[in-house]
Amino acid sequence: METERKEHFADGCQYAAYWDVFAREPELSAHFERSHRYRDSAQLVDLGLVTRANDYPTP
């Protein structure tokens, strides 16, 4: 778990803060109803989140 690994900036204190909030409020969710489950990089292109360089072939 990120809070135990402490491999990020400031020992992952932001992860610890998130963990504390979710522990205090179990009904809280970080899920957004319009979210998409990650499939692959092509999906990110389709969603317009990234672009493909013209030099690379289309899969």
N, C-alpha and C positions, 0 to 999 in steps of 0.2 A: 504494500500500500504506500502511496506517495508520502503520506505523513510520517511513516516509519523510515523510509529510505533516506529522506532529507538530502536528496541529491540536486535539488533545484535552488534557485536564488533564495537567500534567507532561510535555508533549511526547509523550504516548502511551506512557509508559514501561511500562505494563501490557501493551500490545500487543507491545512488544519482549520482555518477559519470556516471554509466551506463545510468540512466534516462536522464541526461544532453546530452549525446552523441546522444541517440535515438531521443530526442526532436529537436536537431539541424539538424539531418540527417534522416528524416522520411523514406527515401528509404532504409536505412540500415536495415539488418535483421540478427538475431542471428541464424536463421534456417540453418541447414546444409542439403544439398540435399540427403545425405545418412543416415539421422537420422531415427530413428524408434519411433513411438508413443508408450509410455509406456502402456502395457496391464496388466501385473501382474508379480509376482516374478519368475514364471516359465519361462517367456520370458527372464528374465535376465540370468537364467541358460542356456537356449538355445543359447543365444548370447555369452556365455562364459564370461560374466561380473562378475558373482559370481559362487560359487560352492555350491553344496548341501552336507551337512554332511552325511556320510554313515549310521548314526543311524536313519535318518528320512525316512519315506516311500515316494515313488514317487507318486505324485498326479495322 
